[in-house]
């Protein structure tokens, strides 16, 4: 565990590797999430995280027909191993920017909306950030939602798919899988990480028959290359459990957040894709027999 100097408005930051489901670790950084505690309190808090009793929350909202079927409580967790150039919520990248929240608090909020969620055939969607940064916490939320009889979904890049156990997958009805590129070099440029874990997770989901909605962000000059899109479409078509593909046109709505955080935003001169480009890309997916939005 190492201690670094805090930002001007923060307390001392502590970074440490937190054991997670499956025996591996993720790096968690304390700070504004309220982890600037005594060593004993800090140890207790991370024990709660390992046990799935405590997580780091960015925000939550009620949405309809966006993050899965029906009306949903979408819970945005903090922390992500990717550094996507077009991320419109860069404030979710670091776990320390969230706030500590207990599993019980989230499930109590979910219980409050249980009737409307069931009436619309909706449920719980866990997003981020990257929810699989906090697998024990996510596992506890999924189990609690299923015990209420609710539909469950996670929104993930798949990069940390190895952290998702078979037991967790038993509690997941739908995976919103972000496939950012089919070309490893482009994927590395977009995310600063490797493509292969996403491909592996997608194939694992398909082998289990888990329903998948694919999300592909269309960025002119970055992900719009025809061969790149064709590669994504071929991969997606090979996954027999994909029921929907969403082509999401790039926008500049997150730019101000990057500036507010003092982070360099590299796509400030990138335009939104033209209607013609969006139509071409959607047609490439349709040509593979996929349902596209």
Short mmCIF file of the C-alpha atoms (twelve columns), coordinates in Angstrom:
data_MODEL
# 
_entry.id   MODEL 
# 
loop_
_atom_site.group_PDB 
_atom_site.id 
_atom_site.type_symbol 
_atom_site.label_atom_id 
_atom_site.label_alt_id 
_atom_site.label_comp_id 
_atom_site.label_asym_id 
_atom_site.label_seq_id 
_atom_site.Cartn_x 
_atom_site.Cartn_y 
_atom_site.Cartn_z 
_atom_site.pdbx_PDB_model_num 
ATOM 1   C CA . UNK A 1   0.000   0.000   0.000   1 
ATOM 2   C CA . UNK A 2   1.385   3.422   -0.928  1 
ATOM 3   C CA . UNK A 3   0.411   6.943   0.069   1 
ATOM 4   C CA . UNK A 4   0.541   9.867   -2.345  1 
ATOM 5   C CA . UNK A 5   -0.014  13.591  -1.996  1 
ATOM 6   C CA . UNK A 6   -3.634  14.599  -2.238  1 
ATOM 7   C CA . UNK A 7   -5.088  16.990  -4.774  1 
ATOM 8   C CA . UNK A 8   -5.607  20.539  -3.502  1 
ATOM 9   C CA . UNK A 9   -9.165  19.864  -2.356  1 
ATOM 10  C CA . UNK A 10  -8.620  16.338  -1.079  1 
ATOM 11  C CA . UNK A 11  -7.293  14.329  1.832   1 
ATOM 12  C CA . UNK A 12  -4.323  11.936  1.681   1 
ATOM 13  C CA . UNK A 13  -4.842  9.361   -1.039  1 
ATOM 14  C CA . UNK A 14  -4.131  5.716   -0.369  1 
ATOM 15  C CA . UNK A 15  -3.785  3.197   -3.166  1 
ATOM 16  C CA . UNK A 16  -3.879  -0.538  -2.590  1 
ATOM 17  C CA . UNK A 17  -4.707  -3.760  -4.373  1 
ATOM 18  C CA . UNK A 18  -8.048  -5.188  -3.239  1 
ATOM 19  C CA . UNK A 19  -8.615  -8.949  -3.543  1 
ATOM 20  C CA . UNK A 20  -11.719 -9.749  -5.585  1 
ATOM 21  C CA . UNK A 21  -13.728 -12.758 -6.648  1 
ATOM 22  C CA . UNK A 22  -11.591 -15.306 -8.454  1 
ATOM 23  C CA . UNK A 23  -8.375  -14.642 -6.571  1 
ATOM 24  C CA . UNK A 24  -7.139  -11.644 -8.580  1 
ATOM 25  C CA . UNK A 25  -6.979  -8.018  -7.482  1 
ATOM 26  C CA . UNK A 26  -8.093  -4.590  -8.583  1 
ATOM 27  C CA . UNK A 27  -6.451  -1.338  -7.596  1 
ATOM 28  C CA . UNK A 28  -8.577  0.923   -5.432  1 
ATOM 29  C CA . UNK A 29  -7.678  4.481   -4.538  1 
ATOM 30  C CA . UNK A 30  -9.040  6.244   -1.509  1 
ATOM 31  C CA . UNK A 31  -9.738  9.934   -1.232  1 
ATOM 32  C CA . UNK A 32  -13.033 11.668  -1.855  1 
ATOM 33  C CA . UNK A 33  -14.872 8.363   -1.427  1 
ATOM 34  C CA . UNK A 34  -14.382 8.799   2.293   1 
ATOM 35  C CA . UNK A 35  -11.553 6.294   2.680   1 
ATOM 36  C CA . UNK A 36  -9.248  8.816   4.396   1 
ATOM 37  C CA . UNK A 37  -9.586  6.988   7.697   1 
ATOM 38  C CA . UNK A 38  -7.431  5.485   10.393  1 
ATOM 39  C CA . UNK A 39  -5.569  2.316   9.443   1 
ATOM 40  C CA . UNK A 40  -8.011  0.216   11.482  1 
ATOM 41  C CA . UNK A 41  -11.074 1.826   9.935   1 
ATOM 42  C CA . UNK A 42  -9.536  1.570   6.491   1 
ATOM 43  C CA . UNK A 43  -8.847  -2.132  6.973   1 
ATOM 44  C CA . UNK A 44  -12.439 -2.664  8.092   1 
ATOM 45  C CA . UNK A 45  -13.788 -0.779  5.086   1 
ATOM 46  C CA . UNK A 46  -11.797 -2.801  2.614   1 
ATOM 47  C CA . UNK A 47  -12.857 -5.988  4.372   1 
ATOM 48  C CA . UNK A 48  -16.436 -4.856  3.753   1 
ATOM 49  C CA . UNK A 49  -15.602 -4.277  0.083   1 
ATOM 50  C CA . UNK A 50  -14.104 -7.746  -0.253  1 
ATOM 51  C CA . UNK A 51  -17.218 -9.205  1.374   1 
ATOM 52  C CA . UNK A 52  -19.506 -7.326  -1.022  1 
ATOM 53  C CA . UNK A 53  -21.057 -5.274  1.765   1 
ATOM 54  C CA . UNK A 54  -19.713 -1.917  0.601   1 
ATOM 55  C CA . UNK A 55  -19.109 -0.280  -2.761  1 
ATOM 56  C CA . UNK A 56  -18.252 3.050   -4.341  1 
ATOM 57  C CA . UNK A 57  -21.237 4.731   -5.998  1 
ATOM 58  C CA . UNK A 58  -21.160 7.546   -8.533  1 
ATOM 59  C CA . UNK A 59  -24.917 8.046   -8.970  1 
ATOM 60  C CA . UNK A 60  -28.200 6.352   -9.781  1 
ATOM 61  C CA . UNK A 61  -31.292 7.200   -11.770 1 
ATOM 62  C CA . UNK A 62  -34.613 5.770   -12.939 1 
ATOM 63  C CA . UNK A 63  -34.650 5.284   -16.705 1 
ATOM 64  C CA . UNK A 64  -37.005 3.648   -19.180 1 
ATOM 65  C CA . UNK A 65  -36.022 1.446   -22.145 1 
ATOM 66  C CA . UNK A 66  -32.423 2.683   -22.203 1 
ATOM 67  C CA . UNK A 67  -30.303 0.380   -20.048 1 
ATOM 68  C CA . UNK A 68  -32.436 -2.706  -20.546 1 
ATOM 69  C CA . UNK A 69  -36.153 -3.489  -20.858 1 
ATOM 70  C CA . UNK A 70  -38.814 -1.634  -18.897 1 
ATOM 71  C CA . UNK A 71  -38.218 0.959   -16.209 1 
ATOM 72  C CA . UNK A 72  -34.917 0.419   -14.444 1 
ATOM 73  C CA . UNK A 73  -32.926 1.642   -11.503 1 
ATOM 74  C CA . UNK A 74  -29.547 2.182   -13.129 1 
ATOM 75  C CA . UNK A 75  -26.749 2.271   -10.581 1 
ATOM 76  C CA . UNK A 76  -23.509 3.877   -11.754 1 
ATOM 77  C CA . UNK A 77  -20.471 2.639   -9.844  1 
ATOM 78  C CA . UNK A 78  -17.113 4.387   -9.671  1 
ATOM 79  C CA . UNK A 79  -13.852 2.980   -10.986 1 
ATOM 80  C CA . UNK A 80  -12.812 1.844   -14.460 1 
ATOM 81  C CA . UNK A 81  -9.586  0.302   -15.838 1 
ATOM 82  C CA . UNK A 82  -10.219 1.784   -19.304 1 
ATOM 83  C CA . UNK A 83  -9.407  5.333   -20.360 1 
ATOM 84  C CA . UNK A 84  -11.708 5.758   -23.342 1 
ATOM 85  C CA . UNK A 85  -10.946 8.908   -25.306 1 
ATOM 86  C CA . UNK A 86  -14.641 9.625   -25.786 1 
ATOM 87  C CA . UNK A 87  -15.831 8.806   -22.255 1 
ATOM 88  C CA . UNK A 88  -18.702 11.142  -21.388 1 
ATOM 89  C CA . UNK A 89  -18.433 10.392  -17.656 1 
ATOM 90  C CA . UNK A 90  -14.695 10.709  -16.884 1 
ATOM 91  C CA . UNK A 91  -15.620 11.421  -13.271 1 
ATOM 92  C CA . UNK A 92  -16.438 7.703   -12.946 1 
ATOM 93  C CA . UNK A 93  -12.924 6.573   -13.901 1 
ATOM 94  C CA . UNK A 94  -11.484 6.721   -10.373 1 
ATOM 95  C CA . UNK A 95  -13.120 4.886   -7.499  1 
ATOM 96  C CA . UNK A 96  -12.139 7.658   -5.107  1 
ATOM 97  C CA . UNK A 97  -14.525 10.059  -6.840  1 
ATOM 98  C CA . UNK A 98  -17.525 8.022   -5.741  1 
ATOM 99  C CA . UNK A 99  -19.109 7.769   -2.321  1 
ATOM 100 C CA . UNK A 100 -19.160 4.709   -0.074  1 
ATOM 101 C CA . UNK A 101 -22.514 2.965   -0.070  1 
ATOM 102 C CA . UNK A 102 -23.675 -0.266  1.504   1 
ATOM 103 C CA . UNK A 103 -25.355 -3.100  -0.308  1 
ATOM 104 C CA . UNK A 104 -28.320 -2.683  2.022   1 
ATOM 105 C CA . UNK A 105 -28.761 0.955   1.017   1 
ATOM 106 C CA . UNK A 106 -28.863 0.122   -2.680  1 
ATOM 107 C CA . UNK A 107 -31.256 -2.774  -2.178  1 
ATOM 108 C CA . UNK A 108 -33.508 -0.619  0.000   1 
ATOM 109 C CA . UNK A 109 -33.668 1.929   -2.811  1 
ATOM 110 C CA . UNK A 110 -34.442 -0.871  -5.258  1 
ATOM 111 C CA . UNK A 111 -37.179 -2.179  -2.959  1 
ATOM 112 C CA . UNK A 112 -38.787 1.262   -2.967  1 
ATOM 113 C CA . UNK A 113 -39.366 0.993   -6.718  1 
ATOM 114 C CA . UNK A 114 -40.080 -2.741  -6.818  1 
ATOM 115 C CA . UNK A 115 -43.736 -2.430  -7.859  1 
ATOM 116 C CA . UNK A 116 -43.151 -0.081  -10.790 1 
ATOM 117 C CA . UNK A 117 -40.122 -2.067  -11.932 1 
ATOM 118 C CA . UNK A 118 -42.106 -5.289  -11.981 1 
ATOM 119 C CA . UNK A 119 -45.108 -3.654  -13.624 1 
ATOM 120 C CA . UNK A 120 -42.960 -2.525  -16.563 1 
ATOM 121 C CA . UNK A 121 -40.920 -5.758  -16.696 1 
ATOM 122 C CA . UNK A 122 -37.888 -3.715  -15.716 1 
ATOM 123 C CA . UNK A 123 -35.346 -4.122  -12.961 1 
ATOM 124 C CA . UNK A 124 -31.790 -3.281  -11.953 1 
ATOM 125 C CA . UNK A 125 -28.946 -2.280  -14.270 1 
ATOM 126 C CA . UNK A 126 -25.456 -1.931  -12.810 1 
ATOM 127 C CA . UNK A 127 -23.272 0.388   -14.847 1 
ATOM 128 C CA . UNK A 128 -20.241 2.573   -14.304 1 
ATOM 129 C CA . UNK A 129 -17.482 3.245   -14.653 1 
ATOM 130 C CA . UNK A 130 -16.912 -0.456  -14.893 1 
ATOM 131 C CA . UNK A 131 -19.072 -2.521  -12.509 1 
ATOM 132 C CA . UNK A 132 -16.687 -5.479  -12.589 1 
ATOM 133 C CA . UNK A 133 -14.119 -3.326  -10.773 1 
ATOM 134 C CA . UNK A 134 -16.279 -4.147  -7.716  1 
ATOM 135 C CA . UNK A 135 -17.314 -7.758  -8.372  1 
ATOM 136 C CA . UNK A 136 -18.167 -8.785  -4.815  1 
ATOM 137 C CA . UNK A 137 -20.402 -5.744  -4.392  1 
ATOM 138 C CA . UNK A 138 -22.030 -6.325  -7.776  1 
ATOM 139 C CA . UNK A 139 -22.589 -9.999  -6.954  1 
ATOM 140 C CA . UNK A 140 -24.422 -9.031  -3.756  1 
ATOM 141 C CA . UNK A 141 -26.606 -6.498  -5.582  1 
ATOM 142 C CA . UNK A 142 -27.492 -8.991  -8.311  1 
ATOM 143 C CA . UNK A 143 -28.398 -11.661 -5.762  1 
ATOM 144 C CA . UNK A 144 -30.584 -9.207  -3.866  1 
ATOM 145 C CA . UNK A 145 -32.360 -8.104  -7.039  1 
ATOM 146 C CA . UNK A 146 -33.034 -11.678 -8.107  1 
ATOM 147 C CA . UNK A 147 -34.437 -12.475 -4.668  1 
ATOM 148 C CA . UNK A 148 -36.965 -9.680  -5.339  1 
ATOM 149 C CA . UNK A 149 -37.821 -11.329 -8.650  1 
ATOM 150 C CA . UNK A 150 -36.404 -8.467  -10.735 1 
ATOM 151 C CA . UNK A 151 -34.726 -8.501  -14.132 1 
ATOM 152 C CA . UNK A 152 -30.996 -7.786  -13.880 1 
ATOM 153 C CA . UNK A 153 -28.402 -6.340  -16.249 1 
ATOM 154 C CA . UNK A 154 -24.814 -5.149  -16.171 1 
ATOM 155 C CA . UNK A 155 -23.285 -2.595  -18.535 1 
ATOM 156 C CA . UNK A 156 -19.651 -3.532  -19.083 1 
ATOM 157 C CA . UNK A 157 -16.705 -3.276  -21.451 1 
ATOM 158 C CA . UNK A 158 -15.999 -6.944  -20.773 1 
ATOM 159 C CA . UNK A 159 -12.356 -6.124  -20.060 1 
ATOM 160 C CA . UNK A 160 -12.720 -7.495  -16.517 1 
ATOM 161 C CA . UNK A 161 -14.964 -10.359 -17.560 1 
ATOM 162 C CA . UNK A 162 -12.716 -12.820 -15.766 1 
ATOM 163 C CA . UNK A 163 -13.902 -11.225 -12.500 1 
ATOM 164 C CA . UNK A 164 -17.469 -12.285 -13.261 1 
ATOM 165 C CA . UNK A 165 -17.971 -15.741 -11.789 1 
ATOM 166 C CA . UNK A 166 -20.406 -18.326 -13.111 1 
ATOM 167 C CA . UNK A 167 -22.470 -17.730 -9.970  1 
ATOM 168 C CA . UNK A 168 -22.728 -14.050 -10.849 1 
ATOM 169 C CA . UNK A 169 -23.723 -14.900 -14.401 1 
ATOM 170 C CA . UNK A 170 -26.498 -17.096 -13.010 1 
ATOM 171 C CA . UNK A 171 -27.971 -13.894 -11.557 1 
ATOM 172 C CA . UNK A 172 -27.593 -11.807 -14.754 1 
ATOM 173 C CA . UNK A 173 -30.396 -11.740 -17.303 1 
ATOM 174 C CA . UNK A 174 -28.806 -9.301  -19.742 1 
ATOM 175 C CA . UNK A 175 -25.324 -7.979  -20.485 1 
ATOM 176 C CA . UNK A 176 -24.909 -4.628  -22.226 1 
ATOM 177 C CA . UNK A 177 -21.527 -5.277  -23.816 1 
ATOM 178 C CA . UNK A 178 -19.508 -2.363  -25.172 1 
ATOM 179 C CA . UNK A 179 -17.445 -3.530  -28.133 1 
ATOM 180 C CA . UNK A 180 -15.332 -0.524  -29.001 1 
ATOM 181 C CA . UNK A 181 -13.312 -1.920  -31.897 1 
ATOM 182 C CA . UNK A 182 -12.370 -5.148  -33.656 1 
ATOM 183 C CA . UNK A 183 -8.821  -4.017  -34.332 1 
ATOM 184 C CA . UNK A 184 -6.433  -4.485  -31.366 1 
ATOM 185 C CA . UNK A 185 -4.427  -1.360  -32.229 1 
ATOM 186 C CA . UNK A 186 -7.526  0.800   -32.486 1 
ATOM 187 C CA . UNK A 187 -8.891  -0.672  -29.266 1 
ATOM 188 C CA . UNK A 188 -5.615  0.137   -27.511 1 
ATOM 189 C CA . UNK A 189 -5.724  3.693   -28.847 1 
ATOM 190 C CA . UNK A 190 -9.326  4.174   -27.753 1 
ATOM 191 C CA . UNK A 191 -9.088  2.575   -24.288 1 
ATOM 192 C CA . UNK A 192 -5.386  2.172   -23.370 1 
ATOM 193 C CA . UNK A 193 -6.150  -1.526  -22.812 1 
ATOM 194 C CA . UNK A 194 -6.219  -4.790  -24.759 1 
ATOM 195 C CA . UNK A 195 -9.118  -6.063  -26.855 1 
ATOM 196 C CA . UNK A 196 -8.871  -9.813  -26.198 1 
ATOM 197 C CA . UNK A 197 -10.585 -9.912  -22.763 1 
ATOM 198 C CA . UNK A 198 -13.713 -8.351  -24.272 1 
ATOM 199 C CA . UNK A 199 -13.808 -10.945 -27.041 1 
ATOM 200 C CA . UNK A 200 -13.303 -13.739 -24.528 1 
ATOM 201 C CA . UNK A 201 -16.113 -12.480 -22.299 1 
ATOM 202 C CA . UNK A 202 -18.499 -12.114 -25.229 1 
ATOM 203 C CA . UNK A 203 -17.866 -15.701 -26.293 1 
ATOM 204 C CA . UNK A 204 -18.309 -16.915 -22.738 1 
ATOM 205 C CA . UNK A 205 -21.679 -15.174 -22.488 1 
ATOM 206 C CA . UNK A 206 -22.808 -16.616 -25.808 1 
ATOM 207 C CA . UNK A 207 -21.754 -20.123 -24.770 1 
ATOM 208 C CA . UNK A 208 -23.982 -19.806 -21.691 1 
ATOM 209 C CA . UNK A 209 -26.867 -18.367 -23.685 1 
ATOM 210 C CA . UNK A 210 -26.853 -15.094 -21.736 1 
ATOM 211 C CA . UNK A 211 -28.739 -12.379 -23.613 1 
ATOM 212 C CA . UNK A 212 -26.457 -9.637  -24.958 1 
ATOM 213 C CA . UNK A 213 -27.112 -6.122  -26.203 1 
ATOM 214 C CA . UNK A 214 -24.092 -4.759  -28.061 1 
ATOM 215 C CA . UNK A 215 -23.106 -1.102  -27.863 1 
ATOM 216 C CA . UNK A 216 -20.752 0.390   -30.435 1 
ATOM 217 C CA . UNK A 217 -19.709 4.042   -30.265 1 
ATOM 218 C CA . UNK A 218 -19.190 5.524   -33.719 1 
ATOM 219 C CA . UNK A 219 -16.400 8.100   -33.682 1 
ATOM 220 C CA . UNK A 220 -15.339 9.731   -36.967 1 
ATOM 221 C CA . UNK A 221 -11.664 9.181   -37.638 1 
ATOM 222 C CA . UNK A 222 -11.342 6.681   -34.797 1 
ATOM 223 C CA . UNK A 223 -13.809 3.766   -34.955 1 
ATOM 224 C CA . UNK A 224 -15.577 4.471   -38.255 1 
ATOM 225 C CA . UNK A 225 -13.176 2.639   -40.572 1 
ATOM 226 C CA . UNK A 226 -15.238 0.297   -42.718 1 
ATOM 227 C CA . UNK A 227 -12.976 -2.687  -42.071 1 
ATOM 228 C CA . UNK A 228 -13.069 -2.032  -38.331 1 
ATOM 229 C CA . UNK A 229 -16.864 -1.927  -38.295 1 
ATOM 230 C CA . UNK A 230 -17.015 -5.050  -40.438 1 
ATOM 231 C CA . UNK A 231 -14.818 -6.861  -37.931 1 
ATOM 232 C CA . UNK A 232 -17.063 -5.835  -35.034 1 
ATOM 233 C CA . UNK A 233 -20.159 -6.904  -36.973 1 
ATOM 234 C CA . UNK A 234 -18.658 -10.300 -37.794 1 
ATOM 235 C CA . UNK A 235 -17.716 -10.895 -34.170 1 
ATOM 236 C CA . UNK A 236 -21.138 -9.832  -32.910 1 
ATOM 237 C CA . UNK A 237 -22.895 -12.023 -35.482 1 
ATOM 238 C CA . UNK A 238 -20.898 -15.003 -34.229 1 
ATOM 239 C CA . UNK A 239 -22.434 -14.597 -30.753 1 
ATOM 240 C CA . UNK A 240 -25.693 -16.456 -30.898 1 
ATOM 241 C CA . UNK A 241 -27.280 -14.683 -27.919 1 
ATOM 242 C CA . UNK A 242 -27.103 -11.085 -29.232 1 
ATOM 243 C CA . UNK A 243 -30.631 -9.690  -29.579 1 
ATOM 244 C CA . UNK A 244 -29.836 -6.023  -30.205 1 
ATOM 245 C CA . UNK A 245 -27.059 -3.770  -31.497 1 
ATOM 246 C CA . UNK A 246 -26.964 -0.080  -30.611 1 
ATOM 247 C CA . UNK A 247 -24.812 2.173   -32.783 1 
ATOM 248 C CA . UNK A 248 -24.182 5.239   -30.623 1 
ATOM 249 C CA . UNK A 249 -23.055 8.375   -32.505 1 
ATOM 250 C CA . UNK A 250 -20.185 10.230  -30.855 1 
ATOM 251 C CA . UNK A 251 -21.047 13.541  -29.187 1 
ATOM 252 C CA . UNK A 252 -19.215 16.261  -27.265 1 
ATOM 253 C CA . UNK A 253 -21.478 16.286  -24.202 1 
ATOM 254 C CA . UNK A 254 -18.726 15.068  -21.882 1 
ATOM 255 C CA . UNK A 255 -16.114 17.608  -22.917 1 
ATOM 256 C CA . UNK A 256 -16.796 20.037  -20.071 1 
ATOM 257 C CA . UNK A 257 -16.344 17.254  -17.511 1 
ATOM 258 C CA . UNK A 258 -12.845 16.522  -18.825 1 
ATOM 259 C CA . UNK A 259 -11.944 20.193  -18.539 1 
ATOM 260 C CA . UNK A 260 -13.431 20.484  -15.051 1 
ATOM 261 C CA . UNK A 261 -11.316 17.546  -13.908 1 
ATOM 262 C CA . UNK A 262 -8.172  19.038  -15.431 1 
ATOM 263 C CA . UNK A 263 -7.880  16.119  -17.846 1 
ATOM 264 C CA . UNK A 264 -6.676  16.399  -21.429 1 
ATOM 265 C CA . UNK A 265 -9.497  15.820  -23.898 1 
ATOM 266 C CA . UNK A 266 -8.096  14.621  -27.203 1 
ATOM 267 C CA . UNK A 267 -11.290 14.659  -29.275 1 
ATOM 268 C CA . UNK A 268 -12.221 18.327  -28.987 1 
ATOM 269 C CA . UNK A 269 -11.980 18.766  -32.779 1 
ATOM 270 C CA . UNK A 270 -13.815 15.544  -33.628 1 
ATOM 271 C CA . UNK A 271 -17.230 16.145  -35.211 1 
ATOM 272 C CA . UNK A 272 -20.358 14.106  -34.668 1 
ATOM 273 C CA . UNK A 273 -20.842 11.480  -37.387 1 
ATOM 274 C CA . UNK A 274 -23.000 12.492  -40.317 1 
ATOM 275 C CA . UNK A 275 -26.397 10.827  -40.807 1 
ATOM 276 C CA . UNK A 276 -24.933 9.128   -43.872 1 
ATOM 277 C CA . UNK A 277 -22.076 7.619   -41.862 1 
ATOM 278 C CA . UNK A 278 -24.434 6.426   -39.126 1 
ATOM 279 C CA . UNK A 279 -26.678 4.831   -41.746 1 
ATOM 280 C CA . UNK A 280 -23.713 3.071   -43.384 1 
ATOM 281 C CA . UNK A 281 -22.479 1.621   -40.113 1 
ATOM 282 C CA . UNK A 282 -25.928 0.470   -39.020 1 
ATOM 283 C CA . UNK A 283 -26.388 -1.202  -42.377 1 
ATOM 284 C CA . UNK A 284 -23.105 -3.083  -41.940 1 
ATOM 285 C CA . UNK A 285 -24.537 -4.663  -38.800 1 
ATOM 286 C CA . UNK A 286 -27.920 -5.307  -40.439 1 
ATOM 287 C CA . UNK A 287 -26.174 -7.060  -43.300 1 
ATOM 288 C CA . UNK A 288 -25.085 -9.683  -40.725 1 
ATOM 289 C CA . UNK A 289 -28.699 -10.346 -39.804 1 
ATOM 290 C CA . UNK A 290 -28.567 -8.286  -36.603 1 
ATOM 291 C CA . UNK A 291 -31.308 -6.106  -35.121 1 
ATOM 292 C CA . UNK A 292 -29.900 -2.593  -35.036 1 
ATOM 293 C CA . UNK A 293 -30.920 0.655   -33.353 1 
# 
